[in-house]
Amino acid sequence: MEVPAPVKLKSSAHVSPEASVLFEEKQAKELSEKLAEQPVADLKKAIALNDRLLLTRELFAGDGKAFEATINALNGFSHFEEAKVYLVEHCVERYVWLDKKRVEEAKNFIKLVRRRYK
């Protein structure tokens, strides 16, 4: 198995007001919402095959290697802020996550990523 190269991040990424919509966090009120926020130890294991295919197609323009590299990088971080910087620098603009067809899927993906660091 190939070990991903260390990712160099800027100390803090400027998140545009448009992109900040993707990272908003709502407080869970219902029990089902609270259960859906349980921590995830490994993003690779937390994403089912169908979801993996959907995310690759919708958020990574069908580029499976980019999806895998992103998941590996995200699993390597220890704080959500690092993951947020990575996503802003490498994914949001490159894959046009702010397009109205992708915003909801991007929000759901980021919600899952946030669970990785709880």
C-alpha distances in whole Angstrom, upper triangle without the diagonal:
4,6,9,13,15,18,21,24,28,29,31,30,34,34,36,39,37,34,35,36,32,32,35,35,37,38,38,41,41,39,37,36,35,33,31,30,29,26,22,20,16,17,14,16,19,19,20,20,23,23,19,21,24,22,20,24,26,25,22,24,22,19,16,14,16,16,12,13,16,15,12,15,17,15,15,19,22,25,25,27,24,23,26,26,23,24,27,26,23,24,27,29,27,26,30,29,33,34,36,34,31,33,33,29,28,30,28,25,26,28,25,23,26,25,22,24,27
4,6,9,12,15,18,21,25,27,28,28,31,31,34,36,35,32,33,34,31,30,34,34,37,38,38,41,41,40,37,36,36,34,31,31,29,26,23,20,17,17,15,18,20,20,22,21,24,23,20,21,24,22,20,23,25,23,21,23,21,18,15,12,14,15,11,11,14,14,11,13,16,15,14,18,21,23,24,25,22,21,24,24,20,22,25,23,20,22,25,27,24,24,28,28,31,33,35,33,30,31,32,28,27,29,28,24,25,27,24,22,25,25,22,24,27
4,6,9,12,15,18,22,23,25,25,29,29,32,34,34,30,31,32,29,28,32,32,35,36,36,40,40,39,36,35,34,33,30,29,28,24,21,19,16,16,15,17,20,20,22,22,25,24,20,22,25,22,21,24,26,23,21,23,22,19,16,13,14,15,12,10,13,12,9,10,13,12,11,14,17,20,21,23,19,18,22,21,18,20,23,21,19,20,24,26,23,24,27,27,30,32,35,33,30,31,31,28,26,28,27,23,24,26,23,20,23,23,20,21,25
4,6,8,12,15,18,20,22,22,25,25,28,31,30,27,28,29,26,25,29,29,32,34,34,38,38,37,35,33,33,32,29,28,27,24,21,18,16,15,14,17,19,19,22,21,24,22,19,21,23,20,18,22,23,20,18,21,20,16,15,11,12,13,10,7,10,10,7,7,11,11,9,12,16,18,19,20,16,15,18,18,14,16,19,17,15,17,21,22,20,21,24,24,27,29,31,30,27,28,28,25,23,25,25,21,21,24,21,18,21,22,19,20,23
4,6,9,12,16,18,20,20,24,25,27,31,30,26,28,30,27,26,29,30,33,35,36,40,40,40,38,35,35,34,32,30,29,26,23,21,18,18,18,21,23,22,25,25,27,25,22,24,26,23,21,24,25,22,20,22,22,18,17,14,13,15,13,9,12,13,10,9,13,13,11,13,16,18,19,20,16,16,18,17,14,16,19,16,15,17,21,22,20,21,24,25,28,30,32,32,28,29,30,27,25,27,27,23,22,25,23,20,22,24,20,21,25
4,6,10,13,15,17,18,21,22,26,29,28,25,26,28,25,24,27,28,32,33,34,38,39,38,37,34,33,33,30,28,28,24,22,20,18,18,18,21,23,23,26,26,28,26,23,25,27,23,22,25,26,22,20,23,24,20,19,16,15,16,14,11,12,13,10,8,11,12,9,10,13,15,17,17,13,13,16,14,12,15,17,15,14,17,20,21,20,21,24,24,27,29,32,32,28,28,29,27,24,26,26,22,21,24,22,19,21,22,19,19,22
4,6,10,12,14,14,18,19,22,25,25,21,22,25,22,21,24,25,29,31,32,36,37,37,35,32,32,32,29,27,27,23,21,20,18,17,18,21,22,22,25,26,27,25,22,24,25,21,20,23,24,20,18,21,22,19,18,15,13,15,14,10,10,12,10,7,10,12,9,10,13,14,15,14,10,11,13,11,8,12,13,11,10,14,17,18,17,18,21,21,24,26,29,29,25,25,27,24,21,23,24,20,19,22,21,17,19,21,18,18,22
4,7,9,11,12,16,17,20,24,24,21,22,25,22,21,25,26,30,31,33,37,38,38,37,34,33,34,31,29,29,26,24,23,21,20,21,25,25,25,29,29,31,28,25,27,28,24,23,26,25,22,20,23,24,21,21,18,16,18,17,14,13,15,14,10,13,15,12,11,14,15,15,14,10,12,13,10,9,12,13,10,11,15,17,18,17,19,22,22,24,27,30,30,26,26,28,26,23,24,25,22,20,23,23,19,20,23,20,19,23
4,6,8,8,12,14,17,20,21,18,18,21,19,18,21,23,27,29,31,34,36,36,35,32,31,32,29,27,27,24,23,22,21,20,22,25,25,25,28,29,30,27,25,27,27,23,23,25,25,21,20,23,24,22,22,20,17,18,18,15,13,16,15,11,12,15,13,11,13,13,13,11,8,10,10,7,7,10,10,8,10,13,15,16,16,18,20,20,21,25,27,28,24,24,26,24,21,22,23,20,18,21,21,17,18,21,19,18,21
4,5,6,10,12,15,19,20,17,17,21,20,18,21,23,27,29,31,35,37,37,36,33,32,33,31,28,29,26,25,25,24,23,25,28,28,28,31,32,33,30,28,30,29,25,25,28,26,22,22,25,27,24,25,23,20,21,21,18,16,19,18,15,15,18,16,14,16,14,14,11,9,12,11,7,9,12,11,9,11,14,15,16,17,19,20,20,21,25,28,29,25,24,26,26,22,22,25,22,19,22,23,19,19,23,21,19,23
4,7,10,13,16,19,21,18,17,21,20,18,21,22,26,27,30,34,36,36,36,32,31,33,30,27,28,25,25,25,24,24,26,29,28,29,32,33,34,31,29,32,31,27,27,30,28,25,24,27,29,27,28,26,22,23,24,20,18,20,20,16,16,19,16,14,14,13,13,10,9,12,11,8,10,13,12,11,14,17,17,18,20,22,23,22,23,27,29,30,27,25,27,27,23,23,25,23,20,22,23,19,19,22,21,18,21
4,7,9,12,15,17,14,14,17,17,15,17,19,23,25,27,31,33,34,33,30,29,31,29,26,27,24,24,24,24,23,26,28,27,27,31,32,33,30,28,30,29,26,26,28,26,23,23,26,28,26,27,25,22,22,23,21,18,20,20,16,16,19,17,14,15,13,12,8,8,11,9,6,10,12,10,10,13,15,15,16,18,20,20,20,20,24,26,27,24,22,24,24,20,20,23,21,18,20,21,18,17,21,20,18,20
4,6,9,12,14,11,11,15,14,13,16,18,22,24,27,30,33,34,33,29,29,31,28,25,27,25,24,25,24,22,25,28,26,26,30,31,31,28,26,28,27,23,24,26,24,20,20,23,25,24,25,24,20,20,22,19,17,19,20,16,16,19,18,15,17,14,13,9,9,11,8,5,8,9,7,7,11,12,12,13,15,17,17,16,17,20,23,24,21,19,22,22,18,18,21,19,16,19,20,17,17,21,20,18,21
4,6,9,11,10,10,13,14,13,15,18,21,24,27,30,33,34,33,30,30,32,29,26,28,27,27,27,27,25,27,30,29,28,32,33,32,29,28,30,28,24,25,26,24,21,21,24,27,25,27,26,22,23,25,22,19,22,23,19,19,22,21,19,20,17,15,12,13,13,10,8,11,11,8,9,13,14,12,12,15,17,16,16,15,19,21,23,21,19,21,22,18,18,21,20,17,20,22,19,18,22,22,21,23
4,6,8,6,6,10,10,9,12,15,18,21,24,27,30,31,30,26,27,29,26,24,26,25,25,26,26,23,26,29,27,26,29,30,30,26,26,27,25,22,23,24,21,18,19,22,25,24,25,25,21,21,23,22,18,20,22,19,18,21,21,19,20,17,14,12,13,13,9,8,11,10,7,9,12,12,10,11,14,15,14,13,12,16,18,20,18,15,18,18,15,15,18,17,14,17,19,17,16,20,21,20,22
4,5,5,6,9,10,11,13,16,19,22,25,28,30,32,31,28,29,31,28,26,28,27,27,29,28,26,28,31,29,28,31,32,31,27,27,28,26,23,24,24,21,19,20,22,25,25,27,27,23,23,26,24,21,23,25,22,21,24,25,22,23,20,18,15,17,16,12,12,14,13,9,11,14,14,10,11,14,15,13,13,11,14,16,19,17,14,17,19,15,15,19,19,16,18,21,19,19,23,24,23,25
4,6,5,7,10,10,11,15,17,20,23,26,28,31,30,26,27,29,27,25,28,27,28,30,29,27,29,32,29,28,31,32,31,28,28,29,26,24,25,25,22,20,22,23,27,27,29,29,25,25,28,26,23,25,27,25,23,26,27,24,25,22,19,17,19,18,14,14,17,15,12,15,17,16,13,13,17,17,15,14,11,14,15,18,17,14,16,18,15,15,18,19,16,18,21,20,19,23,24,23,25
4,6,6,8,10,11,15,17,21,23,26,28,30,29,25,27,29,26,24,27,27,27,29,29,26,28,30,28,26,29,30,29,25,25,26,23,21,22,22,19,17,19,20,24,24,26,27,23,23,26,25,22,23,26,24,22,26,27,24,26,23,19,18,19,18,14,15,17,14,11,14,16,14,10,11,15,15,12,10,7,10,11,15,13,10,13,15,13,13,16,17,15,17,20,19,19,22,24,24,25
4,5,6,7,10,13,16,19,22,25,27,29,27,23,25,26,23,22,25,24,24,26,25,22,24,27,25,23,26,27,26,23,23,24,21,18,20,20,17,14,16,18,21,22,23,24,20,19,22,21,18,20,22,20,18,22,23,21,22,19,16,14,16,14,11,12,13,10,8,11,13,11,7,9,12,12,10,8,7,11,12,14,12,9,12,14,10,10,14,14,12,14,17,16,16,19,20,20,22
4,5,5,7,10,13,16,19,22,24,26,25,22,23,25,22,20,23,22,23,25,25,22,25,27,24,24,27,28,27,24,24,25,23,20,22,23,19,17,19,21,24,24,25,26,22,21,24,23,19,21,23,21,18,22,23,20,21,18,14,13,15,14,10,12,14,12,9,13,15,13,10,12,16,16,14,11,10,14,14,17,14,11,13,15,12,10,14,14,11,13,16,15,14,18,19,19,20
4,5,6,9,11,15,17,20,22,24,23,19,21,23,20,19,22,22,23,25,25,22,25,27,24,23,25,27,26,22,23,24,21,19,21,21,18,16,19,21,24,24,25,26,23,21,24,24,20,21,24,22,20,23,24,22,23,20,16,15,18,16,12,14,16,13,12,16,17,15,11,14,17,16,14,11,9,12,12,14,12,9,10,12,10,8,12,13,11,12,15,15,14,18,20,19,20
4,6,9,11,15,17,20,21,23,21,18,19,21,18,17,20,19,19,22,21,18,21,23,20,19,22,23,22,19,19,21,18,15,18,18,15,13,16,18,20,21,22,23,19,18,21,20,17,18,21,19,16,19,21,19,20,17,14,14,15,13,10,13,14,10,10,14,14,12,9,12,15,13,12,9,8,11,11,13,10,7,8,10,7,5,9,9,7,9,12,12,12,15,16,17,18
4,6,10,13,15,18,20,22,21,17,18,20,17,15,18,17,18,20,20,17,21,22,20,19,22,24,24,20,20,22,20,17,19,21,18,15,18,21,23,23,23,24,21,19,21,20,17,17,20,18,15,18,19,17,17,14,10,10,13,11,8,11,13,10,10,14,15,13,11,14,17,16,15,12,12,15,15,17,14,11,11,12,9,7,10,10,7,8,11,10,9,13,14,14,15
4,7,10,13,16,18,20,19,15,16,19,16,14,18,18,19,22,22,20,23,24,21,21,24,26,25,22,23,25,22,19,22,23,20,18,21,24,26,26,26,27,24,22,24,24,20,20,23,21,18,21,22,20,20,16,13,13,16,14,11,14,16,14,14,17,19,17,14,17,20,19,18,14,14,17,16,18,15,12,12,14,11,8,11,12,9,9,13,13,11,14,16,15,16
4,7,9,12,15,17,16,12,13,15,13,11,14,15,17,20,21,19,22,23,20,20,23,26,25,21,23,25,22,20,23,24,22,20,22,25,27,27,27,28,25,23,25,25,21,20,23,22,18,20,22,19,19,15,12,13,16,15,13,16,18,16,16,20,21,19,17,20,23,22,21,17,17,20,19,20,18,14,13,15,13,9,11,12,10,8,11,12,9,11,14,14,13
4,6,9,12,14,14,10,11,14,12,11,14,16,18,21,23,21,24,24,21,21,24,27,26,22,24,26,24,22,25,26,23,22,25,28,29,30,30,31,28,26,27,28,24,23,26,25,21,23,25,23,22,19,16,17,20,18,16,20,21,19,20,23,24,22,20,23,26,24,23,19,19,21,20,21,19,16,14,16,15,11,12,14,12,10,13,14,12,13,16,16,15
4,6,9,11,12,9,9,12,12,10,13,15,18,21,23,22,25,25,21,23,25,28,27,24,26,28,26,24,28,29,26,25,28,31,32,33,32,33,31,28,29,30,26,25,28,27,23,24,26,24,22,19,17,18,21,20,19,22,24,22,23,26,27,25,23,27,29,28,26,23,22,25,23,24,22,19,17,19,18,14,14,17,15,12,14,16,13,13,17,16,14
4,6,8,9,5,5,9,9,8,11,14,17,20,22,21,24,23,20,21,23,26,26,22,25,27,25,24,27,28,26,25,28,31,32,33,32,33,31,28,29,30,27,25,28,27,23,24,27,25,23,21,18,20,23,22,21,24,25,23,25,28,29,26,25,28,30,29,28,24,24,26,24,25,23,20,17,19,19,15,14,17,15,12,14,16,14,13,17,17,14
4,7,8,7,7,10,11,11,14,17,20,23,25,24,27,26,23,24,26,29,28,25,28,30,28,27,30,31,29,28,31,34,35,36,35,37,34,31,33,34,30,29,31,31,27,28,30,28,27,24,22,24,27,25,24,28,29,27,28,32,32,30,28,32,34,32,31,27,27,28,26,27,25,22,20,21,22,18,17,20,19,15,17,20,17,16,20,20,17
4,5,5,6,9,10,11,13,17,19,23,25,24,27,25,22,23,24,27,26,24,27,29,27,26,30,31,28,28,31,34,34,36,34,36,35,31,32,34,31,29,31,32,28,28,31,29,28,26,24,26,29,27,26,30,31,28,30,33,33,31,29,33,35,32,32,28,28,29,27,27,26,23,20,21,22,19,17,20,20,16,17,20,18,17,21,21,19
4,5,5,6,9,10,11,15,18,21,23,23,25,23,20,22,23,26,25,23,26,28,27,26,30,31,29,29,32,34,34,36,34,36,34,31,32,33,30,28,30,31,27,27,30,29,27,25,24,26,29,27,27,30,31,29,31,34,34,32,31,34,36,33,33,29,30,31,29,29,27,25,22,22,23,20,18,20,20,17,17,20,18,16,20,20,17
4,5,5,6,9,10,14,16,20,21,20,23,21,17,18,19,23,22,20,23,25,23,23,26,28,26,26,29,31,31,32,31,33,32,28,29,31,28,25,28,29,25,25,28,27,26,25,23,26,28,25,25,29,29,27,29,32,32,29,28,32,33,31,30,27,27,28,27,26,24,22,19,19,21,18,15,18,18,15,15,18,17,15,18,20,17
4,5,5,7,9,13,15,19,20,19,22,20,17,18,19,22,22,19,22,24,22,21,25,26,24,23,27,29,29,31,29,31,29,26,27,29,26,23,26,27,23,23,26,25,24,22,20,22,25,22,22,26,26,24,26,29,29,26,25,29,30,28,28,24,24,26,24,24,22,20,16,17,18,15,13,15,15,11,12,16,14,12,16,17,15
4,5,5,7,11,13,17,19,18,21,20,17,18,20,24,23,21,23,26,24,23,26,28,26,25,28,31,31,32,31,32,30,27,28,29,26,24,26,26,22,22,25,24,22,20,19,22,24,22,22,26,26,24,26,30,29,27,27,30,32,30,29,26,26,28,27,27,24,22,19,19,20,17,15,17,16,12,13,15,13,11,15,15,13
4,5,6,9,12,15,17,17,19,17,14,16,18,21,21,19,21,24,23,22,25,27,26,25,28,30,30,31,29,31,29,26,26,28,25,22,25,26,22,21,24,23,22,21,19,23,25,22,23,26,27,25,27,30,30,28,27,31,32,30,30,26,27,29,28,27,25,23,20,20,20,18,15,16,17,13,12,15,14,11,14,16,13
4,6,9,10,14,15,14,17,15,12,13,15,18,18,15,18,21,19,18,22,23,22,21,24,27,27,27,26,27,26,22,23,25,22,19,22,23,19,19,22,21,21,19,17,21,22,20,20,24,24,22,24,27,26,24,24,28,29,26,26,23,24,25,24,23,21,19,16,16,17,14,11,13,13,10,9,12,12,9,12,14,12
4,6,9,12,14,13,17,16,12,14,16,20,20,17,19,22,21,19,22,24,23,21,24,27,27,28,26,27,25,22,23,24,21,18,21,21,17,17,20,19,18,16,14,17,19,17,17,21,21,20,22,25,25,23,23,26,28,26,26,22,23,25,25,24,21,19,17,16,16,14,11,12,12,8,8,10,9,6,10,11,9
4,7,10,12,13,16,14,11,14,16,20,21,18,19,23,22,20,23,26,25,23,25,29,28,28,26,27,26,23,23,24,21,18,20,21,17,16,19,18,17,16,15,18,20,18,19,23,22,21,24,27,26,25,25,29,29,28,28,25,26,28,28,27,24,23,20,19,19,17,14,14,14,11,9,11,10,7,9,10,8
4,7,9,10,13,12,10,13,16,19,21,18,19,22,22,20,22,25,24,22,24,28,27,27,25,25,24,21,20,21,19,16,17,18,14,13,15,15,13,13,12,16,17,15,17,20,20,19,22,24,24,23,23,27,28,26,27,24,26,28,28,27,24,23,21,19,19,17,15,14,13,11,9,10,8,5,6,7,5
4,6,7,10,9,7,10,13,16,18,15,16,19,19,17,20,23,22,20,22,25,24,24,21,22,21,18,17,18,16,13,14,15,12,10,13,13,13,13,12,16,16,14,16,19,18,18,21,23,22,21,22,26,26,25,26,23,25,27,28,26,23,22,20,18,18,17,14,13,13,11,8,8,9,6,5,8,8
4,7,9,8,8,11,14,17,20,17,17,21,21,19,21,24,24,22,22,26,25,24,21,21,21,18,16,17,16,12,12,14,11,8,11,12,11,13,13,17,16,14,17,20,19,19,22,23,22,22,24,27,27,26,28,25,27,30,30,29,26,25,23,21,20,19,17,15,15,14,11,10,11,8,6,8,9
4,5,6,6,9,12,14,17,15,14,17,18,16,17,21,21,19,19,23,22,21,18,18,17,14,13,14,13,9,9,11,9,6,10,11,12,14,14,17,16,14,17,19,17,17,21,22,20,20,22,25,24,23,25,23,26,28,29,27,24,23,22,19,18,19,16,14,14,14,10,10,12,10,7,10,12
4,5,5,6,10,12,14,12,10,14,15,13,14,17,17,16,16,19,19,18,15,15,15,11,10,12,10,7,8,10,8,6,10,12,13,14,13,16,15,12,15,17,15,14,18,19,18,16,18,22,21,20,22,19,22,24,25,23,20,20,19,16,15,15,13,10,11,11,8,7,10,9,7,10,13
4,6,6,8,10,13,11,9,12,14,12,13,16,17,16,16,19,17,16,13,13,14,10,8,11,10,7,8,11,10,8,12,14,16,17,16,19,18,15,18,20,17,16,20,21,19,18,20,23,22,20,23,21,24,25,26,24,21,22,20,17,17,18,15,12,14,15,11,11,14,13,11,14,16
4,6,7,10,13,11,10,14,15,14,15,19,19,18,19,22,20,19,16,17,17,14,12,15,14,10,11,14,13,11,14,16,17,19,18,22,20,18,20,23,20,19,23,24,22,21,23,26,25,23,26,23,26,28,28,26,23,23,22,19,19,19,16,14,16,16,12,12,15,13,11,15,16
4,6,10,12,10,10,13,14,13,15,18,18,17,18,21,20,19,17,18,18,14,13,16,14,11,13,15,13,11,15,16,17,18,17,20,19,16,19,21,19,18,22,23,21,20,21,25,24,22,24,21,24,25,26,24,21,21,19,16,16,16,13,11,13,12,8,10,12,10,9,13,14
4,7,8,6,6,10,10,9,11,14,14,14,15,18,16,16,14,16,15,12,11,14,13,10,13,15,13,13,16,18,19,19,18,21,20,17,19,21,19,17,21,22,20,18,20,23,22,20,21,19,22,23,23,21,18,19,17,13,14,15,12,10,12,12,9,10,14,12,12,15,17
4,6,5,6,9,10,10,12,14,15,16,16,18,16,17,14,17,17,14,13,17,16,13,16,18,17,16,20,21,23,23,22,25,24,21,22,25,23,21,24,26,23,21,22,25,24,21,23,21,24,24,24,21,19,20,18,15,16,17,14,12,16,15,12,14,17,16,15,19,20
4,5,5,6,9,10,10,12,14,15,15,17,14,15,12,15,16,13,13,16,16,14,16,19,18,18,21,23,25,26,24,27,26,22,24,26,23,21,25,26,23,21,23,25,24,21,23,21,24,24,24,21,19,21,19,16,17,19,16,14,18,18,15,17,20,19,18,22,23
4,5,5,6,9,10,11,12,14,15,16,13,15,13,16,17,14,15,18,17,16,19,21,20,20,23,25,27,27,25,28,27,23,24,27,24,22,25,26,23,21,22,24,23,20,22,20,22,22,22,19,17,19,17,14,16,18,15,14,17,18,15,17,20,19,20,23,25
4,5,5,6,8,10,10,11,13,14,13,14,12,15,15,12,13,16,15,13,16,19,17,17,21,22,24,24,21,24,23,20,21,23,21,18,21,23,20,18,19,21,21,17,19,17,19,19,19,16,14,16,14,10,12,14,11,10,14,14,12,14,17,16,16,20,21
4,5,5,6,9,10,10,11,13,11,11,9,12,12,9,9,13,12,10,13,16,15,15,19,20,22,23,21,23,22,18,20,22,19,17,20,21,18,16,18,20,19,16,18,16,20,20,20,17,15,17,16,12,13,15,13,10,14,15,12,13,17,17,16,20,22
4,6,5,6,9,10,10,11,8,10,8,12,12,10,11,15,14,13,16,18,18,19,22,23,26,26,24,26,25,21,22,24,21,19,22,23,19,17,18,20,19,15,18,16,20,19,20,16,14,17,16,12,14,17,15,13,16,18,16,17,20,20,20,23,25
4,5,5,6,8,9,10,9,11,11,14,14,11,13,16,15,14,18,19,18,19,23,24,26,26,23,25,24,21,21,23,21,18,20,22,19,16,17,19,18,14,16,14,17,16,16,13,11,14,13,9,11,14,12,11,14,16,14,16,19,19,20,23,24
4,5,5,5,7,9,8,10,9,12,11,8,11,13,11,11,15,16,15,16,19,20,23,22,20,21,21,17,17,19,17,14,17,18,15,12,13,16,15,11,13,11,15,15,15,13,10,12,11,8,9,11,10,8,11,13,12,13,16,17,17,20,22
4,6,6,5,7,5,6,6,9,8,6,9,11,11,11,14,15,15,17,20,21,24,23,21,23,21,18,18,20,17,14,17,18,15,12,14,16,14,11,13,12,16,16,17,14,12,14,15,11,11,15,13,11,14,16,15,15,18,19,19,22,24
4,6,6,5,4,7,8,12,11,9,13,15,14,15,18,19,19,21,23,24,27,27,24,25,24,21,21,22,20,17,19,20,16,13,15,16,14,10,12,12,15,14,15,12,10,14,14,11,12,15,15,13,16,18,17,18,21,22,22,25,27
4,6,6,7,10,11,14,12,11,14,16,14,15,19,19,18,21,23,24,26,25,22,24,23,19,19,21,18,15,17,18,15,12,12,14,13,9,10,9,12,11,12,9,7,10,10,8,9,12,12,11,14,16,16,16,19,21,21,24,26
4,6,8,9,10,12,10,8,12,13,11,12,16,16,15,18,20,20,23,22,19,20,19,16,15,17,15,11,13,14,12,8,9,11,10,6,8,7,10,10,12,10,7,9,10,7,7,11,11,9,11,14,14,14,17,19,19,21,23
4,5,5,7,9,7,6,10,11,10,12,14,15,15,17,19,20,23,23,20,21,20,16,16,17,14,12,14,14,11,8,10,11,9,6,9,9,13,13,15,13,10,13,14,11,10,14,14,12,14,17,16,15,19,20,20,22,25
4,6,9,11,9,9,13,14,13,15,18,18,19,21,23,24,27,26,24,24,23,20,20,20,18,15,16,16,13,11,12,12,10,7,9,10,14,13,15,13,11,14,16,13,13,16,17,15,17,20,19,19,22,24,23,26,29
4,6,9,9,9,11,13,13,15,17,18,19,21,23,24,27,27,25,26,25,21,22,22,19,17,19,19,15,13,15,16,13,10,13,13,17,16,18,15,13,17,17,14,14,18,18,15,18,21,20,19,23,24,23,26,29
4,6,5,6,9,10,11,13,14,16,17,19,20,22,25,26,24,25,23,19,20,21,17,16,18,17,13,12,15,15,12,10,14,14,18,18,20,18,15,18,19,16,16,19,19,16,18,21,20,19,22,24,22,25,28
4,5,5,6,9,10,11,12,14,15,16,18,20,24,24,23,24,22,19,20,21,18,16,19,18,15,13,16,18,15,13,16,16,20,20,22,20,17,20,20,16,16,19,18,15,18,20,18,18,21,22,21,23,26
4,5,5,6,8,10,10,12,14,15,17,19,22,23,22,23,21,18,20,20,16,15,18,17,13,13,17,18,14,14,17,18,21,22,24,22,19,21,22,19,18,21,20,17,19,22,19,18,22,23,21,23,26
4,5,5,6,9,10,10,12,14,15,17,20,21,20,20,18,15,16,16,13,12,14,13,10,9,13,14,11,10,14,14,18,19,21,20,17,19,20,17,15,18,18,15,16,19,18,16,19,21,19,21,25
4,6,5,6,9,10,11,12,14,16,19,20,18,19,17,14,15,16,13,11,15,14,11,10,13,15,13,11,14,14,17,18,20,18,15,17,17,14,13,16,15,12,13,16,14,13,17,18,16,19,22
4,5,5,6,9,10,11,12,15,18,19,18,20,17,14,17,17,14,13,17,16,13,13,16,18,16,15,18,17,21,22,24,22,19,20,21,17,16,18,17,14,15,18,15,14,17,18,16,18,22
4,6,5,6,9,10,11,13,16,18,17,18,15,13,15,15,11,12,15,14,11,11,15,17,14,14,18,17,21,22,25,23,20,21,22,19,17,19,19,15,16,19,16,14,17,19,16,18,22
4,5,5,6,9,10,11,14,15,14,15,12,10,12,12,9,8,12,11,8,9,12,14,13,12,15,14,18,20,22,21,17,18,19,16,13,16,15,12,12,15,13,11,14,16,13,15,19
4,5,5,6,9,10,13,14,13,15,13,10,13,14,11,10,14,15,12,12,14,17,16,15,18,16,20,21,23,22,18,19,19,16,14,16,15,11,12,14,11,9,13,13,11,13,17
4,5,5,6,9,12,14,14,16,13,11,14,15,12,12,16,16,13,14,17,20,18,18,21,19,23,25,27,25,22,22,22,19,17,19,18,14,15,17,14,12,15,15,12,14,18
4,5,5,7,10,12,12,13,10,8,11,11,8,10,13,12,11,12,15,18,16,17,20,18,21,24,26,25,21,22,22,20,17,18,18,15,14,16,14,11,14,15,12,13,17
4,5,5,9,9,9,11,8,6,9,10,8,9,12,13,11,12,14,17,17,17,19,17,20,23,24,24,20,19,20,17,15,16,15,12,11,13,11,8,10,11,9,10,13
4,6,8,10,10,13,11,9,12,14,12,13,16,16,15,16,18,21,20,20,22,20,23,26,27,26,23,22,22,19,17,18,17,14,13,14,12,9,11,11,8,9,13
4,7,9,11,13,10,9,13,13,11,13,16,16,15,17,19,22,21,21,24,22,25,28,30,29,25,25,25,22,20,21,20,17,16,17,15,12,13,14,10,11,14
4,6,8,9,6,6,10,11,10,12,15,15,15,16,18,21,21,21,23,21,24,27,28,28,24,24,24,22,19,19,19,16,14,16,14,11,11,13,9,9,12
4,7,9,7,8,11,12,12,14,17,17,18,19,20,23,24,24,26,24,26,29,30,30,27,25,25,24,21,20,20,18,15,16,15,12,11,12,9,7,10
4,5,6,7,9,10,11,13,15,16,17,18,19,22,23,23,24,22,23,27,28,28,25,23,23,22,19,18,18,16,13,14,14,10,9,11,9,6,9
4,5,5,6,9,10,10,12,14,15,15,16,19,20,20,21,18,20,23,24,25,21,19,19,18,15,14,15,13,10,11,11,8,6,9,8,6,9
4,5,5,6,9,10,11,12,14,15,15,18,19,20,21,18,19,23,24,25,22,20,20,20,17,16,17,15,12,13,14,11,9,12,12,9,12
4,5,5,6,9,10,11,12,14,15,17,18,19,20,18,20,24,25,26,22,21,22,21,17,17,18,16,13,15,15,11,11,14,12,10,13
4,5,5,6,9,10,10,11,12,15,16,16,18,16,18,21,23,23,19,18,18,17,14,14,15,12,9,12,12,8,8,11,10,9,13
4,5,5,6,9,10,10,10,13,15,15,16,14,15,18,20,21,17,15,17,16,12,12,14,12,8,11,12,9,9,13,12,11,14
4,6,5,6,8,10,10,12,14,15,16,15,16,19,22,23,19,18,19,19,15,15,17,15,12,15,16,12,13,16,15,14,17
4,6,5,6,8,9,12,12,13,15,14,16,19,21,22,18,17,19,18,14,15,17,14,12,15,15,12,13,16,14,14,18
4,6,5,5,6,9,10,10,12,10,12,15,18,18,14,14,15,14,10,12,13,11,9,12,13,10,12,15,14,14,18
4,6,6,5,7,9,11,11,10,11,15,17,18,15,14,16,15,12,13,15,13,11,15,16,13,14,18,17,17,20
4,6,7,8,8,11,12,12,14,17,20,20,17,17,19,18,15,16,19,16,14,18,18,15,17,20,19,19,22
4,7,7,7,9,11,11,14,16,19,19,16,16,18,17,13,16,18,15,14,17,17,15,17,20,18,19,22
4,6,5,6,8,7,10,13,16,15,12,12,15,13,10,13,14,12,11,15,15,13,16,19,18,19,22
4,6,6,6,5,7,10,13,13,10,10,13,12,9,11,14,12,11,14,16,14,16,19,19,20,22
4,5,5,7,8,10,13,14,12,12,15,15,12,14,17,15,15,18,19,18,19,23,23,23,26
4,6,8,10,11,15,15,13,14,17,15,13,16,18,16,16,20,20,18,21,24,23,24,27
4,6,9,9,12,12,9,11,14,12,10,14,15,13,14,18,18,17,20,22,22,23,26
4,5,6,9,10,8,9,12,12,10,13,15,14,14,18,19,18,20,23,23,25,27
4,5,8,8,5,6,9,8,6,9,12,11,11,14,16,15,17,20,20,22,24
4,6,8,6,5,9,10,8,10,13,13,13,15,18,17,18,21,22,23,25
4,5,5,6,10,10,10,12,14,15,15,18,20,20,21,24,25,26,28
4,5,5,8,10,10,11,14,15,16,18,20,20,22,24,26,27,28
4,6,7,8,10,12,13,14,16,17,19,20,22,24,25,27,28
4,6,5,6,9,10,11,12,14,15,16,18,20,21,23,25
4,6,5,6,9,10,10,12,14,15,16,19,20,22,23
4,5,5,6,9,10,10,13,14,15,17,19,21,22
4,5,5,6,9,10,11,12,14,16,17,19,21
4,5,5,6,9,10,10,12,14,16,17,19
4,5,5,6,9,10,10,13,15,16,17
4,5,5,6,9,10,11,13,15,16
4,5,5,6,9,10,11,14,15
4,5,5,6,9,10,11,13
4,5,5,7,9,11,11
4,5,5,7,10,10
4,5,5,7,10
4,5,6,7
4,5,5
4,6
4
